Amino acid sequence: MDLAHLTPLYDRPGPWATAYLDTSAADESTLSRRELKGRQISEELAEQGADQETCLAVRRAIDSYAFGEQTAGRAVFAAHGQVMLDPVLGIPPPGESLSVWAPLPHVAPLVELTPDEPDTLVVRVDRVGADIELRTSSERSPLDTVQGRDWPVHRTASADWSERHFQLSVENTWEENARTVAAGVEEAVTTTGAHLVVLVGDVRERRSVRDALPEHLRATVVETEHGGRAAGSHTALLDDWIAAQRRQYAGLRAAEALERFTAAKNRDDGRIEAADGVPALVDAAREHRIATLLLRPDGPDTHREVWAGPKSEQIALRRTDARSLGEPEPFTVRADDALLRSATLTGAEVVVVGGAAAARDRSPDEDLAADNRGEAEPEQAEPVGGLGALLRWPTEGEHPLPEPGT
């Protein structure tokens, strides 16, 4: 998960008001429930010490949200009387709401409740072109329409020579249109950075487009027989199938990160390529060595307090150590929030292992099918205390190894 979109949260000093709320349900009491929830969260923040202007900004934001419109929830981050970010959640927060007033924004629940599912291009193909839709974690929107030649596209049943020649022209049109669609898909991938492409339509049309794509893009493509391009062909089965594919992609990425972490932890040549536990991660964060932060939301060390200052490298286990880093008045924060700030500001990737997102990755039917096939989960190392990292460069003891050529 790339956290670059959270950078604005660290452009100004705290303290910060953070709120999470469930917006998935809508009924005749929605309006009153929303008003009650806004007032409740505002009062909770005030009790924790939040200033009146910031409490009011959070309440106004909550009052503006629409409940039940394909949103699982919202997060609100506010400071100094202004809401700085209010992203949509992919999973409803437990307990309907959560409010926190702290020196740093409480972003740890956000990475769990916004699964790292890939931006996806849904390409509905037919013989004359395609409609391309972009689906992200928060929205779906039409992106482009690719139109090829519309004649000749229909074959005849005649065996006459001239008709056979006509049918060959039809075949050529289909192939030309497939190449046109493939070019449109390639451009869309380049523009959006999508990591998954779903081809929807008849099998021949899907395969023709896939074969026309550059080889490096074919690995990102999946095909489905659900739905099509024609009006009225959109189905709930298609949406469910795409959602499952996106969850599977996210689950595979988490599994791959754990595999790399396990392999790095099991090295026996003295090279340290991974770290876990709060002390080791604090050292790595201070030196900007975290390449991938692994977070298990229910890990016992995630809420452990560390000392920090306004800069990402100002993080320590002890107050005196934080002062030695140039901050005369350090403050205590949760370890997960401090490490996530470091990951955001140093361009590190974050991978959530376990938690609410992982619980969705396989359905009970999928688990039962795996049991019936005799499949076993591979043994993987869990980060100690729920916090681990793959490092930007290997170390031996406490000293970074020189890079090649230096």
Secondary structure, DSSP 8 states (H G I E B T S, - for coil): -B-GGGGGGGSS---EEEEEEE----STTHHHHHHHHHHHHHHHHHHTT--HHHHHHHHHHHHT--SSSS--EEEEEEETTEEEE--EESS--TTSEEEEEESS---HHHHHHS-----EEEEEEETTEEEEEEE-SS-EEEEEEEE---SS-------SHHHHHHHHHHHHHHHHHHHHHHHHHHHHHHHH--SEEEEES-HHHHHHHHHHS-HHHHTTEEEESS--SSTT---HHHHHHHHHHHHHHHHHHHHHHHHHHHHHHT--SS-EEEEESHHHHHHHHHTT-EEEEEE-TT-TTTT-EEEE-SSTT-EESSHHHHHHTT-SS-EEEEHHHHHHHHHHHTT-EEEE-SHHHHHHSS-HHHHHHHHHTT---------GGGEEEEEEEEEETTEE---TT-
